[in-house]
Amino acid sequence: MQVIVGTDYAALCAIAADRIEKQIREKPDCRLGLATGSSPLGIYEELIRRCREEGLDFSRVRTVNLDEYLGLSPEHGQSYRHFMDRVLFDRINIDKRNTFIPRGDGDPEESLREFRACLSGGEIDLQLLGLGSDGHIGFNEPGSVLQDQAHIEELDPSTIAANSRFFDDPAQVPRRALTMGIGDIMRARSLLLIISGSGKEEAAARLLLGGDVTCLCPATFLRLHRDATVLLSRTLADKIGWKE
């Protein structure tokens, strides 16, 4: 596992955008795994700039997202489909027919079957990830068991609390989500994890400084991947005592 320390969030986003651009230019019809939340926002803004100003071409790129809330339609303001359209897809030259986000409404089991079928349809070339404060990746929450394949996950109270800032009423935060399994994530050819935001110190330390790979911190499984890169700010590196 490679660790890259950047001076600040903007520097990390530029490094991540470089990796994604390299992937697209080497394989224009590549398959990207994408993430939501606040951590990748700066990356998406930089990719939009490169598309508009430097000709980075997304016309043949295919994407699949890590997860989606159960109970929210694609049109809901807090659904991940709405999020991705707003912060990325509507602002680059991607064919939305080549983008996949599991449906949060309708029959959950049917949505899960569609999600698994999509994931079995081709390898993800590069998977972008963020880190939850409790060590979750995607919506794979800490526990005694982790799932290999896409599944329906009961969200941890800490995850619900962290996501409540996006909702007018905390009671509206969904309690379940569809998510890639740990195996789905680990089968990607390369992984790119950006650690940004407050409250990530303990999870980052367990990933980078701990010796165990454990279901109690799902992110630690990234240590077993053949090509995983962690992007870490200098401030956070100093806080947890990471030495290059």
Phi, psi and omega in degrees: 000125179268139177242126178243125179259126178250160183295323182201183183299317180300320179294320178296319180296322178294320178297316179297317179297324176301315181296317181291318178299316178302317179298316182293318182290327178284328182218088186301336178256031181296165177247117181257136170266126186245159182234159177248191182094184184280332186301317183273001187302315180295327176296313181296321178299320179291322177294322177299314179300316181293326177295314185282324188256337186236004174078020176297121193258117178258010190295335180248359182290141174246144182227154172218134182268154182298322194195173175201144175295140170278136177102353179250132176285161178301335182275348181297140184299339180250008175288156180285335171297314179298318179301309184293321176299315186290316188268347183216296193300321181287355187241005176229172184269049178267147174275114184297340175293343178264010178249137180232127170227128182301147180281135179267346179257179181076205183283116181302322181292324177292319177299320179295318178299318179296319180297312180296322178296320178298314183292332179278355185274002178162153183287142172278126182283317180217125180251120176272137184224151166244172183240126175283157182297337177263009178092007180283151171232141198058221171249033174279101186277153176301145179178191181279340183220141171244146183270142178287312187257171174307142186200175175266126185245135170279122187283141179290146178306326179292325177291316178300316180296318181295324182275351183295339181295342181272354184244145178296325181234121180305333179292344181275351182293125179302148180262351180225157180210156168269133181215149167302148172278169177301321179297318177302315180295314184292340179279352174296148182295321177216151181239142179226108183252122175254129180253112184216153178098167182278161176079011182260001188300312184295316180295319179297319179295320179295322179291314191266332186247340181285161182258350187253151169256116191219145175296341179285348172217086187307330181299337181297341178294339178299336178298337183271354185281148183287339183209076180243135178236132177250128177256123190228134178286153178300321180299314181291321178301318179293322182297321184265355179081027178285129179246129180283000000 
